[in-house]
Amino acid sequence: MELSERKKKILRAVIESYVQNAEPVGSKAVAELAGLDVSSATIRNDMADLEEQGYLEQPHTSAGRIPSAKGYRLYVNELMEDYKLSIQETDRLNEALNLKMQALDRVIDEAGRVVSKLTQYPAFALAAGPEKMTIRRFDLLLVEEKAFIAVVMTDTNAVRNKLFRLEEAVTAAQLQMLSTLLNTSFTGLALAELGPQLERVSQHAGGESYQLIELAVTFAAEVLEDLGHRSVHTAGIAHLLDHPEYQSLDKAQPLMSFLSDEELSLLPIQQVEEGASILIGPENVAEELKNSSVVMASYDLGDGMKGLIGVVGPTRMDYAKISARLNYFARGLSNLMGQRELPSAGPEDKSS
């Protein structure tokens, strides 16, 4: 059933007050926050209706209400206003993004640390190649009579090469013939298919030729494994204890263990569309996240690789602000990896 505009204003006031204060919200506070010209009795009745419809909950120790997961979902889908990053926030994010390009794991690790520091929530950063990647092309290039370079290109247009030194001399004509064989027999195959195909080819190829083919195919497998590797980093797990919802170790321990074990690697990178994605409470698949929310944004690493940057925290989260920061940071990571410009700062939001 569609909520009236007044009930939507009441729900929004309850959520935004609870996000700020972590305390159940009563009708008097709602009247002030929502700016409604109605009696407290009317607001109480509307809050009771919202509770009956599953948008609010009433802790047994309080007369006030708190939002439910269903209430947060309606807020995120319909009631939440876009959060405008301030100039100070964009400056801090750009400063963090202006890292010297280092090993990918180092960049991802640093990204998670920065996001955790900016949001005061545990953060995760992970990256992975496509779910299925194949080799599109092989080239074997003669360097000198006992050395050649193997070049492989994947179906994501990633190109890698490696120099091989040999004990026996090889000719350009031999390498050309082997390149043709490789492109005929080993392209379009995923990592798991290369080994069985190499075994089949071994039954027909001669000794020296097979050794060169094996070198090239083993290198191709290394490339696919490296590009498909899923790297996971978490940071700021202790920030959970800063929030009232997790000050009981009984509640905090399972979630902290879950994050420490890097189980977030199970998150479906390829299924997260551009922009922030929000999973609220029971919407999360993992049992350890059923009473928490996950906000995440995807970024593009190039070479067919994608990543996620996100935070985990209580359902009482400022979704608009967190989403805006993660979106900006994810766009910055994509631009940084693509050697493009950082996102431009928007107008300053005085309310922030």
PAGU-265143 format. One record per residue: residue in three letters; x, y, z of N, C-alpha, C in turn. Coordinates in pm, whole numbers, padded with zeros to 5 digits, always signed. Layout:
N
AlaXYZXYZXYZ;...
***
This chain:
352
Met+00084-00119+00000+00000+00000+00000+00088+00125+00000;Glu+00056+00219-00088+00134+00341-00101+00118+00427+00025;Leu+00229+00477+00076+00225+00563+00194+00186+00705+00154;Ser+00112+00771+00244+00078+00911+00222+00205+00996+00235;Glu+00200+01116+00179+00315+01206+00187+00349+01237+00332;Arg+00248+01249+00418+00274+01279+00559+00348+01165+00626;Lys+00307+01042+00596+00375+00928+00657+00518+00915+00605;Lys+00537+00949+00478+00673+00947+00424+00761+01050+00496;Lys+00705+01166+00522+00782+01269+00594+00815+01222+00736;Ile+00719+01155+00798+00741+01103+00934+00850+00996+00932;Leu+00841+00904+00837+00941+00798+00827+01080+00856+00802;Arg+01086+00953+00713+01215+01016+00683+01271+01084+00808;Ala+01186+01153+00884+01231+01222+01005+01283+01122+01108;Val+01213+01009+01124+01256+00907+01220+01393+00853+01180;Ile+01408+00819+01052+01534+00760+01005+01650+00857+01021;Glu+01632+00981+00978+01743+01077+00983+01779+01114+01126;Ser+01681+01116+01215+01711+01140+01356+01785+01022+01417;Tyr+01740+00901+01384+01803+00782+01440+01946+00764+01388;Val+01967+00798+01261+02102+00793+01204+02197+00882+01283;Gln+02149+01000+01319+02234+01096+01389+02256+01061+01536;Asn+02153+01011+01601+02158+00999+01747+02156+00858+01803;Ala+02122+00760+01723+02115+00620+01768+02020+00603+01886;Glu+01917+00686+01893+01818+00678+01999+01679+00668+01938;Pro+01589+00588+01998+01452+00581+01949+01390+00721+01940;Val+01305+00742+01841+01251+00875+01811+01103+00880+01849;Gly+01066+00983+01925+00928+01001+01967+00853+01098+01879;Ser+00722+01110+01904+00635+01193+01819+00671+01341+01829;Lys+00715+01387+01947+00750+01529+01962+00868+01565+01874;Ala+00970+01480+01874+01088+01506+01791+01050+01501+01643;Val+00962+01407+01607+00919+01396+01468+00847+01522+01424;Ala+00761+01576+01510+00687+01697+01476+00782+01813+01444;Glu+00889+01824+01523+00986+01931+01500+01066+01907+01373;Leu+01109+01783+01351+01195+01752+01237+01121+01754+01105;Ala+00997+01704+01105+00922+01692+00981+00850+01819+00943;Gly+00837+01913+01039+00769+02039+01010+00622+02021+00977;Leu+00557+01929+01047+00417+01899+01018+00324+01981+01107;Asp+00222+02036+01047+00126+02117+01121+00006+02030+01162;Val+00038+01926+01239-00067+01837+01290-00037+01808+01437;Ser-00134+01751+01505-00119+01725+01648-00024+01607+01673;Ser+00030+01601+01795+00115+01489+01834+00038+01358+01828;Ala-00091+01363+01858-00173+01242+01854-00181+01187+01712;Thr-00195+01277+01615-00199+01234+01474-00068+01169+01434;Ile+00044+01230+01476+00176+01174+01445+00193+01037+01510;Arg+00148+01024+01636+00158+00895+01704+00078+00789+01630;Asn-00040+00825+01584-00122+00730+01509-00053+00688+01379;Asp+00006+00786+01310+00077+00755+01185+00198+00667+01213;Met+00269+00692+01323+00384+00611+01357+00340+00468+01391;Ala+00225+00457+01456+00172+00324+01486+00136+00249+01357;Asp+00080+00323+01260+00049+00261+01130+00178+00216+01060;Leu+00281+00301+01065+00408+00266+01001+00471+00143+01067;Glu+00450+00132+01198+00500+00014+01268+00422-00110+01225;Glu+00292-00096+01214+00208-00209+01175+00242-00256+01032;Gln+00283-00161+00946+00317-00194+00807+00462-00240+00793;Gly+00535-00241+00904+00670-00296+00900+00781-00197+00872;Tyr+00748-00066+00866+00851+00034+00836+00924+00082+00962;Leu+00859+00072+01077+00919+00113+01204+00910-00003+01303;Glu+00995+00003+01403+00992-00093+01513+00993-00017+01644;Gln+00941-00079+01748+00938-00015+01881+01012-00103+01980;Pro+01132-00060+02022+01203-00135+02125+01117-00143+02251;His+01120-00258+02314+01030-00278+02429+01062-00186+02545;Thr+01183-00128+02546+01223-00043+02658+01193+00104+02633;Ser+01133+00138+02518+01117+00278+02484+00982+00305+02419;Ala+00935+00428+02435+00811+00467+02369+00837+00516+02228;Gly+00965+00543+02196+01000+00589+02063+01012+00475+01964;Arg+01028+00511+01838+01043+00411+01732+01181+00420+01667;Ile+01218+00307+01604+01341+00303+01524+01305+00243+01388;Pro+01383+00269+01285+01351+00216+01152+01377+00066+01144;Ser+01303+00000+01059+01327-00141+01027+01405-00147+00896;Ala+01449-00266+00859+01517-00281+00730+01424-00239+00616;Lys+01296-00270+00628+01199-00230+00525+01189-00078+00518;Gly+01194-00013+00634+01189+00133+00636+01311+00194+00571;Tyr+01429+00139+00602+01551+00189+00539+01545+00170+00387;Arg+01492+00057+00341+01485+00032+00197+01398+00135+00127;Leu+01282+00166+00184+01196+00268+00124+01268+00403+00124;Tyr+01340+00432+00232+01414+00558+00241+01519+00566+00130;Val+01595+00460+00113+01700+00460+00010+01639+00471-00129;Asn+01528+00402-00153+01468+00399-00287+01394+00527-00322;Glu+01329+00590-00224+01238+00699-00257+01262+00830-00181;Leu+01309+00823-00057+01307+00943+00027+01442+01011+00043;Met+01548+00940+00018+01683+00993+00043+01719+01097-00063;Glu+01770+01210-00019+01816+01313-00110+01963+01290-00142;Asp+02004+01330-00262+02144+01320-00298+02230+01403-00204;Tyr+02343+01346-00167+02435+01417-00078+02544+01482-00164;Lys+02563+01613-00147+02665+01686-00223+02793+01693-00142;Leu+02899+01639-00198+03028+01644-00130+03076+01788-00121;Ser+03133+01822-00006+03190+01955+00011+03326+01962-00058;Ile+03374+02084-00077+03507+02102-00137+03612+02034-00050;Gln+03597+02044+00084+03694+01981+00173+03695+01829+00155;Glu+03576+01770+00138+03569+01625+00120+03633+01583-00013;Thr+03604+01656-00121+03663+01619-00250+03814+01638-00247;Asp+03860+01740-00174+04005+01759-00162+04069+01641-00091;Arg+04005+01595+00017+04061+01482+00093+04059+01355+00008;Leu+03952+01335-00067+03944+01217-00152+04046+01222-00265;Asn+04063+01340-00325+04162+01353-00432+04304+01334-00381;Glu+04328+01383-00260+04461+01364-00200+04490+01215-00183;Ala+04388+01142-00141+04406+00998-00123+04424+00928-00257;Leu+04356+00977-00360+04364+00912-00490+04494+00944-00564;Asn+04558+01053-00527+04682+01091-00593+04799+01011-00539;Leu+04784+00880-00540+04892+00792-00497+04981+00762-00616;Lys+05108+00741-00591+05194+00692-00698+05150+00550-00730;Met+05139+00519-00858+05096+00386-00897+05199+00283-00854;Gln+05154+00191-00771+05241+00086-00722+05177-00048-00759;Ala+05219-00154-00698+05157-00284-00722+05009-00275-00691;Leu+04927-00346-00768+04782-00337-00755+04736-00365-00613;Asp+04790-00469-00549+04749-00501-00413+04775-00385-00319;Arg+04887-00315-00339+04920-00202-00252+04818-00089-00270;Val+04780-00061-00394+04681+00044-00420+04546+00008-00359;Ile+04504-00118-00377+04374-00161-00323+04376-00156-00171;Asp+04485-00200-00110+04497-00197+00034+04488-00054+00087;Glu+04558+00037+00021+04556+00177+00064+04417+00237+00045;Ala+04348+00199-00062+04213+00251-00086+04120+00212+00028;Gly+04128+00086+00073+04044+00042+00185+04073+00120+00312;Arg+04200+00145+00338+04237+00219+00460+04183+00363+00455;Val+04194+00425+00340+04148+00563+00326+03997+00572+00345;Val+03923+00481+00281+03778+00483+00292+03734+00459+00437;Ser+03799+00367+00506+03765+00342+00646+03788+00466+00731;Lys+03898+00535+00705+03929+00655+00781+03828+00766+00754;Leu+03785+00779+00628+03691+00885+00591+03550+00859+00642;Thr+03511+00732+00650+03373+00700+00687+03357+00656+00832;Gln+03468+00616+00896+03464+00561+01031+03385+00431+01039;Tyr+03386+00356+00931+03329+00222+00927+03436+00125+00878;Pro+03424-00003+00909+03512-00101+00844+03494-00092+00693;Ala+03604-00099+00621+03597-00087+00476+03660-00208+00410;Phe+03618-00235+00289+03680-00342+00212+03706-00291+00071;Ala+03810-00344+00013+03843-00315-00127+03885-00446-00191;Leu+03827-00478-00302+03864-00602-00368+03860-00584-00518;Ala+03934-00672-00586+03942-00665-00731+03948-00805-00787;Ala+03898-00820-00907+03902-00952-00973+03885-00933-01122;Gly+03938-01027-01195+03918-01027-01339+03780-01080-01374;Pro+03748-01087-01503+03619-01142-01545+03601-01284-01496;Glu+03475-01326-01481+03448-01461-01433+03506-01566-01529;Lys+03508-01536-01659+03571-01626-01755+03651-01542-01854;Met+03781-01567-01859+03869-01496-01949+03944-01598-02033;Thr+03969-01564-02158+04037-01656-02249+04151-01585-02321;Ile+04237-01663-02383+04344-01607-02465+04291-01586-02607;Arg+04310-01466-02660+04263-01434-02794+04371-01459-02900;Arg+04499-01435-02863+04604-01443-02964+04739-01473-02900;Phe+04821-01550-02972+04960-01577-02936+05052-01521-03046;Asp+05166-01468-03005+05273-01433-03099+05406-01474-03037;Leu+05487-01544-03116+05622-01582-03072+05721-01507-03161;Leu+05804-01423-03100+05894-01334-03174+06039-01369-03144;Leu+06116-01389-03249+06258-01423-03233+06338-01301-03187;Val+06418-01318-03083+06506-01212-03035+06648-01238-03084;Glu+06694-01356-03061+06822-01405-03112+06809-01555-03125;Glu+06913-01624-03174+06893-01765-03209+06856-01854-03090;Lys+06885-01812-02967+06848-01893-02851+06756-01817-02754;Ala+06678-01725-02807+06586-01648-02722+06465-01601-02804;Phe+06350-01605-02744+06230-01551-02809+06138-01489-02705;Ile+06047-01405-02753+05947-01341-02667+05810-01400-02700;Ala+05740-01445-02597+05602-01490-02614+05509-01375-02577;Val+05416-01343-02665+05319-01237-02641+05180-01300-02642;Val+05103-01273-02538+04965-01323-02535+04869-01206-02515;Met+04757-01214-02582+04650-01115-02565+04524-01188-02521;Thr+04457-01134-02418+04334-01196-02370+04214-01138-02442;Asp+04097-01199-02420+03976-01147-02481+03930-01016-02418;Thr+04000-00972-02312+03973-00840-02253+04074-00737-02302;Asn+04154-00775-02401+04256-00689-02462+04375-00662-02371;Ala+04391-00740-02267+04514-00731-02187+04626-00801-02264;Val+04744-00738-02266+04858-00793-02338+04974-00811-02242;Arg+05032-00931-02243+05147-00959-02158+05254-01028-02243;Asn+05381-01008-02206+05488-01074-02280+05596-01122-02184;Lys+05674-01219-02229+05780-01276-02147+05893-01325-02236;Leu+06016-01298-02193+06135-01342-02266+06174-01482-02220;Phe+06197-01570-02314+06244-01706-02284+06382-01727-02347;Arg+06474-01781-02269+06607-01817-02320+06614-01969-02330;Leu+06673-02017-02439+06674-02159-02470+06814-02217-02474;Glu+06822-02345-02460+06952-02413-02473+06985-02443-02619;Glu+06882-02460-02702+06901-02489-02844+06854-02370-02928;Ala+06915-02355-03045+06877-02246-03135+06738-02271-03194;Val+06669-02161-03227+06538-02169-03290+06532-02065-03401;Thr+06453-02089-03504+06445-01996-03617+06312-01922-03615;Ala+06308-01811-03689+06185-01733-03700+06076-01815-03766;Ala+06114-01900-03863+06015-01984-03932+05952-02084-03836;Gln+06034-02143-03747+05980-02236-03647+05880-02165-03555;Leu+05917-02046-03511+05829-01972-03420+05700-01933-03490;Gln+05708-01898-03617+05588-01864-03692+05494-01984-03701;Met+05551-02101-03727+05471-02223-03737+05404-02255-03602;Leu+05481-02240-03493+05426-02268-03360+05321-02165-03320;Ser+05339-02039-03362+05238-01936-03335+05106-01975-03400;Thr+05115-02025-03523+04993-02068-03594+04926-02183-03521;Leu+05004-02278-03474+04948-02391-03399+04881-02344-03270;Leu+04948-02254-03200+04893-02202-03073+04761-02130-03097;Asn+04756-02048-03203+04634-01973-03232+04522-02062-03282;Thr+04558-02176-03336+04457-02272-03381+04403-02357-03266;Ser+04491-02394-03174+04454-02494-03073+04428-02439-02933;Phe+04479-02317-02900+04472-02273-02761+04400-02140-02741;Thr+04347-02080-02845+04271-01956-02826+04125-01989-02795;Gly+04060-01897-02724+03921-01918-02685+03902-02013-02570;Leu+04012-02053-02506+04005-02146-02393+04025-02074-02262;Ala+03947-02111-02161+03964-02056-02026+04080-02129-01957;Leu+04118-02077-01841+04233-02131-01769+04221-02282-01747;Ala+04106-02327-01703+04089-02469-01671+04096-02558-01794;Glu+04081-02501-01914+04080-02580-02036+04217-02592-02101;Leu+04312-02507-02058+04444-02507-02122+04521-02637-02095;Gly+04519-02686-01971+04593-02807-01935+04549-02928-02014;Pro+04418-02959-02015+04372-03074-02093+04406-03063-02243;Gln+04396-02941-02297+04428-02924-02439+04577-02944-02465;Leu+04660-02898-02370+04804-02918-02384+04837-03067-02384;Glu+04768-03143-02301+04790-03288-02295+04752-03354-02427;Arg+04643-03308-02489+04602-03366-02618+04704-03335-02727;Val+04755-03208-02725+04852-03168-02826+04983-03245-02809;Ser+05018-03280-02685+05144-03350-02659+05151-03485-02729;Gln+05035-03540-02762+05032-03671-02828+05071-03664-02976;His+05075-03539-03029+05102-03523-03172+05226-03440-03201;Ala+05263-03349-03108+05376-03260-03132+05507-03328-03099;Gly+05612-03292-03175+05745-03348-03150+05808-03291-03025;Gly+05920-03352-02979+05982-03315-02852+06017-03168-02839;Glu+06101-03115-02932+06144-02976-02919+06028-02879-02941;Ser+05945-02909-03039+05829-02822-03065+05735-02820-02944;Tyr+05713-02938-02887+05623-02945-02772+05678-02863-02655;Gln+05808-02865-02634+05868-02788-02525+05840-02639-02541;Leu+05850-02589-02664+05822-02447-02689+05673-02416-02670;Ile+05589-02508-02719+05445-02490-02699+05410-02489-02551;Glu+05471-02579-02476+05445-02587-02332+05486-02458-02262;Leu+05601-02400-02302+05645-02273-02243+05541-02164-02265;Ala+05493-02154-02390+05397-02049-02424+05263-02069-02353;Val+05214-02193-02350+05084-02221-02288+05092-02204-02137;Thr+05202-02245-02076+05219-02227-01931+05220-02079-01898;Phe+05287-01998-01982+05287-01853-01961+05146-01797-01974;Ala+05071-01844-02075+04933-01797-02093+04848-01830-01971;Ala+04868-01949-01914+04793-01988-01794+04828-01897-01677;Glu+04955-01862-01664+04998-01770-01558+04931-01633-01574;Val+04921-01587-01699+04857-01458-01726+04710-01462-01686;Leu+04639-01567-01728+04497-01578-01694+04476-01588-01544;Glu+04562-01663-01476+04549-01677-01331+04576-01545-01261;Asp+04677-01472-01309+04711-01345-01248+04599-01243-01268;Leu+04547-01233-01390+04441-01136-01418+04309-01175-01352;Gly+04288-01304-01331+04164-01348-01268+04171-01355-01117;His+04290-01328-01062+04310-01336-00917+04221-01237-00844;Arg+04158-01281-00739+04072-01195-00657+04149-01151-00534;Ser+04174-01023-00527+04251-00966-00417+04155-00894-00322;Val+04162-00926-00194+04069-00870-00095+04148-00803+00018;His+04108-00684+00053+04170-00614+00165+04061-00552+00252;Thr+04074-00567+00383+03982-00502+00477+04061-00410+00568;Ala+03994-00308+00617+04061-00210+00703+03961-00153+00802;Gly+04011-00112+00917+03928-00042+01015+03822-00127+01081;Ile+03846-00257+01095+03745-00344+01155+03710-00298+01297;Ala+03807-00243+01367+03782-00198+01504+03682-00084+01511;His+03656-00015+01399+03557+00094+01399+03418+00043+01436;Leu+03393-00086+01419+03263-00140+01459+03231-00106+01605;Leu+03334-00115+01688+03313-00094+01832+03279+00049+01866;Asp+03292+00142+01769+03257+00282+01792+03107+00305+01787;His+03032+00205+01739+02889+00224+01718+02809+00146+01823;Pro+02703+00207+01876+02626+00144+01985+02579+00003+01951;Glu+02547-00021+01824+02493-00152+01784+02592-00266+01808;Tyr+02723-00234+01814+02824-00340+01824+02907-00332+01953;Gln+02859-00257+02050+02938-00245+02172+02929-00370+02259;Ser+02833-00456+02229+02829-00588+02291+02916-00680+02208;Leu+03015-00742+02273+03105-00830+02198+03032-00948+02137;Asp+02922-00989+02199+02844-01099+02143+02792-01064+02003;Lys+02760-00936+01982+02712-00892+01852+02827-00858+01758;Ala+02935-00805+01815+03046-00759+01732+03134-00874+01684;Gln+03154-00974+01769+03251-01080+01741+03225-01153+01609;Pro+03102-01202+01583+03080-01275+01458+03112-01191+01333;Leu+03071-01063+01337+03094-00977+01221+03243-00945+01205;Met+03312-00922+01316+03455-00892+01310+03533-01013+01256;Ser+03493-01132+01299+03558-01253+01248+03531-01271+01099;Phe+03409-01243+01059+03371-01254+00918+03458-01162+00832;Leu+03476-01038+00878+03556-00942+00802+03704-00980+00805;Ser+03750-01029+00917+03891-01067+00930+03927-01184+00841;Asp+03831-01275+00820+03856-01392+00736+03843-01361+00587;Glu+03815-01233+00556+03804-01187+00417+03698-01264+00339;Glu+03590-01297+00409+03480-01366+00341+03410-01275+00241;Leu+03439-01145+00247+03378-01052+00152+03423-01080+00009;Ser+03521-01167-00006+03562-01205-00142+03447-01272-00217;Leu+03344-01315-00143+03230-01379-00206+03135-01279-00270;Leu+03155-01150-00245+03067-01050-00303+03077-01056-00456;Pro+02962-01044-00524+02960-01060-00671+03005-00934-00743;Ile+03135-00920-00766+03188-00799-00829+03120-00772-00963;Gln+03110-00873-01046+03061-00851-01182+02914-00811-01184;Gln+02840-00835-01075+02697-00805-01075+02666-00666-01021;Val+02767-00595-00969+02743-00461-00915+02751-00360-01028;Glu+02641-00291-01052+02636-00194-01161+02703-00064-01119;Glu+02719+00024-01218+02782+00153-01189+02699+00230-01088;Gly+02764+00299-00997+02694+00367-00889+02695+00283-00764;Ala+02652+00342-00654+02655+00272-00526+02542+00170-00518;Ser+02574+00054-00461+02474-00048-00432+02463-00060-00280;Ile+02342-00076-00232+02317-00080-00088+02241-00207-00054;Leu+02297-00287+00038+02230-00406+00088+02199-00383+00235;Ile+02074-00390+00270+02029-00355+00404+01987-00479+00480;Gly+02054-00505+00592+02014-00612+00683+01989-00744+00614;Pro+01863-00793+00618+01831-00926+00564+01857-00941+00414;Glu+01880-00831+00344+01908-00840+00200+02045-00902+00173;Asn+02131-00904+00275+02263-00965+00261+02252-01117+00265;Val+02333-01183+00183+02331-01329+00177+02397-01390+00300;Ala+02512-01335+00341+02587-01392+00454+02511-01371+00584;Glu+02502-01476+00665+02430-01470+00791+02489-01364+00884;Glu+02622-01348+00880+02689-01252+00968+02653-01107+00936;Leu+02597-01083+00819+02563-00946+00778+02414-00916+00790;Lys+02335-01010+00843+02190-00995+00844+02141-00876+00927;Asn+02223-00831+01023+02183-00716+01106+02267-00593+01073;Ser+02333-00595+00959+02419-00484+00918+02386-00443+00775;Ser+02445-00333+00732+02428-00289+00594+02563-00284+00525;Val+02561-00307+00396+02680-00298+00313+02653-00197+00203;Val+02740-00096+00192+02731+00001+00083+02857-00014+00001;Met+02844-00030-00129+02962-00055-00212+02945+00011-00348;Ala+03059+00040-00411+03060+00096-00545+03167+00025-00625;Ser+03142+00005-00753+03237-00067-00838+03331+00031-00907;Tyr+03449-00018-00942+03543+00062-01019+03611-00025-01123;Asp+03668+00039-01223+03726-00030-01338+03877-00022-01329;Leu+03942-00138-01329+04088-00142-01320+04156-00155-01456;Gly+04077-00168-01562+04137-00192-01692+04170-00339-01709;Asp+04211-00377-01828+04247-00517-01858+04134-00613-01822;Gly+04010-00566-01829+03897-00652-01799+03873-00677-01651;Met+03948-00607-01565+03934-00628-01421+03841-00523-01360;Lys+03762-00569-01263+03674-00479-01189+03703-00492-01040;Gly+03658-00392-00966+03676-00398-00821+03556-00340-00749;Leu+03554-00362-00620+03452-00303-00532+03523-00230-00420;Ile+03469-00116-00382+03513-00046-00262+03387-00024-00179;Gly+03390-00057-00051+03267-00047+00026+03290-00045+00175;Val+03182-00028+00248+03187-00025+00394+03078-00115+00450;Val+03101-00159+00573+03003-00240+00646+02974-00168+00777;Gly+02848-00159+00813+02813-00091+00938+02670-00120+00978;Pro+02621-00049+01078+02484-00072+01124+02384-00025+01020;Thr+02263-00078+01027+02160-00030+00935+02132+00117+00959;Arg+02165+00167+01077+02154+00310+01107+02276+00381+01046;Met+02272+00398+00916+02385+00454+00844+02337+00572+00760;Asp+02422+00672+00743+02387+00784+00657+02412+00741+00512;Tyr+02314+00677+00453+02332+00616+00322+02367+00718+00214;Ala+02305+00835+00221+02330+00935+00117+02477+00980+00120;Lys+02526+01011+00237+02664+01058+00249+02764+00949+00213;Ile+02742+00829+00266+02834+00719+00239+02834+00685+00090;Ser+02715+00680+00029+02705+00649-00114+02779+00753-00197;Ala+02762+00880-00162+02829+00986-00238+02980+00973-00229;Arg+03031+00946-00110+03176+00934-00093+03231+00812-00167;Leu+03161+00699-00157+03208+00580-00225+03201+00595-00377;Asn+03093+00656-00427+03081+00680-00571+03197+00763-00622;Tyr+03226+00871-00549+03334+00961-00589+03468+00887-00587;Phe+03492+00811-00481+03619+00741-00468+03633+00633-00575;Ala+03524+00563-00604+03528+00459-00708+03556+00521-00845;Arg+03492+00634-00875+03521+00700-01003+03667+00745-01008;Gly+03717+00791-00895+03856+00834-00890+03951+00718-00914;Leu+03921+00602-00855+04005+00483-00878+04002+00442-01025;Ser+03883+00445-01086+03873+00410-01228+03956+00505-01313;Asn+03944+00634-01282+04020+00733-01359+04170+00718-01336;Leu+04207+00689-01212+04348+00674-01179+04409+00556-01254;Met+04336+00444-01256+04387+00327-01326+04393+00350-01476;Gly+04299+00433-01527+04299+00461-01670+04382+00583-01706;Gln+04453+00640-01607+04538+00757-01627+04459+00873-01684;Arg+04334+00886-01637+04254+01000-01676+04254+01099-01560;Glu+04175+01206-01574+04171+01308-01470+04089+01260-01352;Leu+04119+01315-01234+04038+01287-01116+03903+01358-01130;Pro+03799+01311-01059+03669+01378-01066+03683+01522-01018;Ser+03602+01610-01076+03606+01750-01034+03522+01770-00910;Ala+03561+01865-00827+03488+01894-00704+03357+01962-00737;Gly+03252+01923-00667+03123+01986-00686+03111+02107-00596;Pro+02997+02177-00604+02977+02292-00517+02975+02250-00372;Glu+03023+02337-00286+03031+02302-00145+02895+02290-00084;Asp+02875+02187-00007+02748+02162+00062+02760+02218+00202;Lys+02698+02329+00226+02712+02396+00355+02655+02317+00470;Ser+02560+02229+00436+02498+02151+00543+02589+02043+00597;Ser+02696+02012+00526+02782+01902+00568+02889+01949+00662;
***
